[in-house]
Amino acid sequence: MSQNDCCQEEHENGNVTVRVNVDVPKIIKYLCITGVIIVGIIFGTKTFKHMLEHDFLKL
């Protein structure tokens, strides 16, 4: 599907019909990827904090 097919307006006898196509699998894919990234950031920061508390990294 191209960008031009996203929203189409059809003019029929003075009436306007608008079609909007929603790509649900694409939305779900990006929601899942975002969720994985958020969990990774949270886990990474907690692990890094734990490493600093136990002097694993000598800064």
C-alpha beads as a LAMMPS data file, in Angstrom:
LAMMPS data file: protein, C-alpha beads

59 atoms
58 bonds

1 atom types
1 bond types

-500.0 500.0 xlo xhi
-500.0 500.0 ylo yhi
-500.0 500.0 zlo zhi

Masses

1 110.0

Atoms # bond

1 1 1 0.000 0.000 0.000
2 1 1 1.422 3.352 -0.939
3 1 1 1.055 6.658 0.858
4 1 1 -1.369 7.870 -1.797
5 1 1 -3.821 5.054 -1.039
6 1 1 -4.076 6.014 2.647
7 1 1 -6.869 8.518 2.394
8 1 1 -9.080 8.962 -0.624
9 1 1 -11.847 11.434 -1.226
10 1 1 -14.564 10.635 -3.687
11 1 1 -16.947 13.325 -4.896
12 1 1 -20.346 12.007 -5.912
13 1 1 -23.156 14.428 -6.704
14 1 1 -22.089 16.945 -4.063
15 1 1 -21.577 14.274 -1.363
16 1 1 -18.121 13.565 0.031
17 1 1 -17.059 10.043 0.973
18 1 1 -13.823 9.603 2.917
19 1 1 -12.063 6.248 3.271
20 1 1 -9.377 5.681 5.893
21 1 1 -7.402 2.441 5.838
22 1 1 -5.839 1.388 9.144
23 1 1 -2.963 -1.099 9.022
24 1 1 -3.541 -2.930 12.333
25 1 1 -0.643 -5.434 12.061
26 1 1 1.792 -2.563 11.526
27 1 1 0.429 -0.726 14.592
28 1 1 0.713 -3.880 16.730
29 1 1 4.269 -4.494 15.494
30 1 1 5.407 -1.017 16.496
31 1 1 3.613 -1.240 19.860
32 1 1 5.427 -4.502 20.623
33 1 1 8.805 -3.092 19.594
34 1 1 8.185 -0.019 21.771
35 1 1 7.248 -2.232 24.720
36 1 1 10.431 -4.291 24.365
37 1 1 12.546 -1.127 24.227
38 1 1 10.867 0.321 27.335
39 1 1 11.374 -2.921 29.297
40 1 1 15.011 -3.030 28.142
41 1 1 15.647 0.524 29.321
42 1 1 14.053 -0.152 32.713
43 1 1 15.957 -3.423 33.185
44 1 1 19.220 -1.851 32.021
45 1 1 18.994 1.128 34.372
46 1 1 18.105 -1.082 37.351
47 1 1 21.013 -3.399 36.561
48 1 1 23.420 -0.473 36.168
49 1 1 22.249 1.003 39.492
50 1 1 22.733 -2.376 41.158
51 1 1 26.259 -2.600 39.682
52 1 1 27.126 0.859 41.035
53 1 1 25.796 0.015 44.506
54 1 1 28.023 -3.078 44.734
55 1 1 31.136 -1.340 43.323
56 1 1 31.213 -3.597 40.298
57 1 1 32.318 -0.632 38.227
58 1 1 35.154 1.359 39.722
59 1 1 34.503 4.858 38.427

Bonds

1 1 1 2
2 1 2 3
3 1 3 4
4 1 4 5
5 1 5 6
6 1 6 7
7 1 7 8
8 1 8 9
9 1 9 10
10 1 10 11
11 1 11 12
12 1 12 13
13 1 13 14
14 1 14 15
15 1 15 16
16 1 16 17
17 1 17 18
18 1 18 19
19 1 19 20
20 1 20 21
21 1 21 22
22 1 22 23
23 1 23 24
24 1 24 25
25 1 25 26
26 1 26 27
27 1 27 28
28 1 28 29
29 1 29 30
30 1 30 31
31 1 31 32
32 1 32 33
33 1 33 34
34 1 34 35
35 1 35 36
36 1 36 37
37 1 37 38
38 1 38 39
39 1 39 40
40 1 40 41
41 1 41 42
42 1 42 43
43 1 43 44
44 1 44 45
45 1 45 46
46 1 46 47
47 1 47 48
48 1 48 49
49 1 49 50
50 1 50 51
51 1 51 52
52 1 52 53
53 1 53 54
54 1 54 55
55 1 55 56
56 1 56 57
57 1 57 58
58 1 58 59
